Amino acid sequence: MIGLLRGKLIELDGLGALIDVGGVGYEVEVTTGAAALLVAKPDSTVVYTHLVVREDAQSLFGFATLAERDLFRSLIKVTGIGPKLAQSLLSTVEPDVFASAITSGNTTALVRVPGIGKKTAQRLVVELRDKVRELSASTSVGSTPTAREAVLALIALGYRETKANQVIGELADTDGTASNVENLVREALRRLATE
């Protein structure tokens, strides 16, 4: 299975991206979060992926974070939610709003997504309540552009996303360190080297 693409953005048409990885162009259907990252760093981009294989097609879906991909994988396990609808939900509803809606049982935000009715929204709440609690912690870190970019830099250096989120989250709370990405990454590497 293709789990990650690291390469250069060739074309972005809406939420369809063409990414060059070592001379091979991958067509990826991305979320709005992943599209924003592709635009921000077109020459050296990282997209987490999920491959969907059907009788008539193979589709590659791209995500900005591992947490977003994990949520996508949880969504497609829910009856009535296919890959396209799951991607649409992730692109329409902010992760924090989604997590809040699921944990509180508020289906109003979910019903706004085209293709999700009241019954499907209720099913999402029931089936994903526990999973969203796990994922909400990892999506909350790196919410500022500086922190998110620092987390991505650590991931590109080979650190796991959970560890990168933890260290950057701790550093982002201290004064002055989070002023720029370079200082944040440098300090994170110092801390990781002492563990």
C-alpha positions as CSV (number, residue, x, y, z in Angstrom):
1,M,0.0,0.0,0.0
2,I,1.2,3.6,-0.7
3,G,1.2,5.3,2.7
4,L,3.2,8.5,2.0
5,L,4.3,10.6,-1.0
6,R,7.3,13.0,-0.8
7,G,7.9,14.9,-3.9
8,K,7.1,18.0,-6.0
9,L,3.6,19.4,-6.8
10,I,3.1,19.4,-10.6
11,E,-0.5,20.5,-10.8
12,L,-3.4,21.2,-8.4
13,D,-6.8,21.4,-9.9
14,G,-9.4,21.9,-7.1
15,L,-8.7,19.0,-4.8
16,G,-7.0,16.9,-7.4
17,A,-3.2,16.9,-7.3
18,L,-0.5,15.6,-9.5
19,I,2.7,14.9,-7.5
20,D,6.0,13.9,-9.0
21,V,7.9,11.4,-6.9
22,G,11.2,10.4,-8.4
23,G,9.9,10.9,-12.0
24,V,6.6,9.1,-11.4
25,G,3.4,11.3,-11.3
26,Y,0.8,10.3,-8.8
27,E,-2.8,11.5,-9.1
28,V,-4.0,12.2,-5.6
29,E,-7.4,13.4,-4.4
30,V,-6.5,15.6,-1.4
31,T,-8.4,17.3,1.4
32,T,-8.4,21.1,1.7
33,G,-5.8,20.9,4.4
34,A,-3.5,18.8,2.2
35,A,-4.1,21.2,-0.7
36,A,-3.1,24.1,1.5
37,L,0.2,22.3,2.4
38,L,0.9,21.5,-1.3
39,V,0.5,25.1,-2.2
40,A,2.7,26.3,0.7
41,K,5.5,23.9,-0.2
42,P,5.2,22.9,-3.8
43,D,8.8,21.8,-4.3
44,S,9.2,19.6,-1.3
45,T,5.8,18.3,-0.2
46,V,4.8,15.4,2.0
47,V,1.3,13.9,1.8
48,Y,0.0,10.9,3.8
49,T,-2.1,8.7,1.6
50,H,-4.7,5.9,1.5
51,L,-5.1,3.7,-1.5
52,V,-8.6,2.5,-2.3
53,V,-8.8,-0.4,-4.8
54,R,-12.1,-1.2,-6.5
55,E,-13.0,-3.4,-9.5
56,D,-13.1,-0.5,-11.8
57,A,-10.6,2.0,-10.3
58,Q,-7.7,2.6,-8.0
59,S,-7.9,5.9,-6.1
60,L,-5.2,7.6,-4.0
61,F,-6.4,10.0,-1.3
62,G,-4.1,12.5,0.3
63,F,-4.0,14.0,3.8
64,A,-2.0,16.7,5.6
65,T,-1.5,14.7,8.8
66,L,-1.5,11.1,10.0
67,A,-4.4,12.0,12.3
68,E,-6.4,13.2,9.3
69,R,-5.7,10.0,7.5
70,D,-6.6,7.9,10.5
71,L,-9.9,9.8,10.8
72,F,-10.5,9.1,7.1
73,R,-9.9,5.4,7.7
74,S,-12.3,5.4,10.6
75,L,-14.9,7.3,8.5
76,I,-14.9,4.8,5.7
77,K,-15.6,2.0,8.1
78,V,-18.9,3.6,9.0
79,T,-21.9,2.2,7.0
80,G,-22.9,4.6,4.3
81,I,-19.7,6.5,4.2
82,G,-17.5,5.9,1.2
83,P,-14.1,7.4,0.4
84,K,-15.4,10.4,-1.5
85,L,-18.0,11.3,1.2
86,A,-15.3,10.9,3.9
87,Q,-12.9,13.2,2.0
88,S,-15.7,15.7,1.5
89,L,-16.5,15.7,5.2
90,L,-12.8,16.2,6.1
91,S,-12.6,19.1,3.6
92,T,-15.8,20.7,4.8
93,V,-15.8,20.4,8.5
94,E,-12.8,21.6,10.5
95,P,-11.2,18.8,12.7
96,D,-11.9,20.7,15.9
97,V,-15.6,21.2,14.9
98,F,-15.9,17.6,13.8
99,A,-14.4,16.3,17.1
100,S,-16.7,18.6,19.1
101,A,-19.8,17.6,17.2
102,I,-19.0,13.9,17.6
103,T,-18.2,14.0,21.3
104,S,-21.1,16.2,22.2
105,G,-23.6,14.4,19.9
106,N,-24.4,17.5,17.9
107,T,-25.3,16.4,14.4
108,T,-26.1,19.9,13.1
109,A,-22.6,20.6,11.9
110,L,-22.3,17.2,10.2
111,V,-25.7,17.5,8.3
112,R,-24.3,20.6,6.5
113,V,-21.9,18.3,4.6
114,P,-23.5,17.4,1.2
115,G,-24.5,13.7,1.3
116,I,-24.8,13.4,5.0
117,G,-28.3,13.2,6.4
118,K,-29.6,13.1,9.9
119,K,-29.4,9.3,10.2
120,T,-25.9,9.1,8.8
121,A,-24.8,11.9,11.2
122,Q,-26.3,10.0,14.1
123,R,-24.5,6.9,13.0
124,L,-21.2,8.8,12.8
125,V,-21.7,10.1,16.4
126,V,-22.4,6.6,17.7
127,E,-19.6,4.8,15.9
128,L,-16.8,7.4,16.1
129,R,-17.2,8.9,19.6
130,D,-14.3,6.9,21.2
131,K,-12.1,7.1,18.1
132,V,-12.5,10.9,17.9
133,R,-11.4,11.4,21.5
134,E,-8.1,9.7,20.6
135,L,-7.6,11.7,17.5
136,S,-8.5,15.1,18.8
137,A,-5.4,15.3,20.9
138,S,-3.1,14.9,17.9
139,T,-5.0,17.3,15.7
140,S,-5.0,20.1,18.3
141,V,-1.2,20.4,18.3
142,G,0.3,22.3,15.5
143,S,-2.8,24.5,14.9
144,T,-0.6,27.6,14.3
145,P,1.2,27.7,10.9
146,T,4.6,27.9,12.7
147,A,4.0,24.9,14.9
148,R,2.5,22.9,12.1
149,E,5.4,23.6,9.8
150,A,7.8,22.6,12.6
151,V,5.9,19.3,13.1
152,L,6.2,18.6,9.4
153,A,9.9,19.3,9.4
154,L,10.4,16.8,12.2
155,I,8.3,14.2,10.4
156,A,10.4,14.8,7.3
157,L,13.5,14.1,9.4
158,G,12.1,10.7,10.4
159,Y,10.4,11.4,13.7
160,R,6.9,10.0,14.4
161,E,4.1,12.4,14.2
162,T,2.9,11.8,17.8
163,K,6.4,12.5,19.1
164,A,6.8,15.6,16.9
165,N,3.4,16.9,18.1
166,Q,4.3,16.2,21.7
167,V,7.7,18.1,21.6
168,I,6.4,21.0,19.5
169,G,3.4,21.3,21.7
170,E,5.6,21.6,24.8
171,L,7.9,24.1,23.1
172,A,5.0,26.2,21.7
173,D,3.9,26.9,25.3
174,T,7.2,28.5,26.1
175,D,7.9,32.2,25.3
176,G,10.0,33.2,22.4
177,T,10.7,29.7,21.0
178,A,7.7,29.6,18.7
179,S,8.5,32.9,17.0
180,N,9.9,31.1,13.9
181,V,10.1,27.6,12.5
182,E,13.9,27.3,12.5
183,N,14.2,28.1,16.3
184,L,11.3,25.7,17.1
185,V,12.8,22.9,15.1
186,R,16.3,23.5,16.5
187,E,15.1,23.4,20.1
188,A,12.9,20.3,19.4
189,L,16.0,18.5,18.0
190,R,18.0,19.4,21.1
191,R,15.2,18.0,23.3
192,L,14.8,14.8,21.2
193,A,18.6,14.2,21.3
194,T,18.6,14.1,25.1
195,E,15.8,11.6,25.4
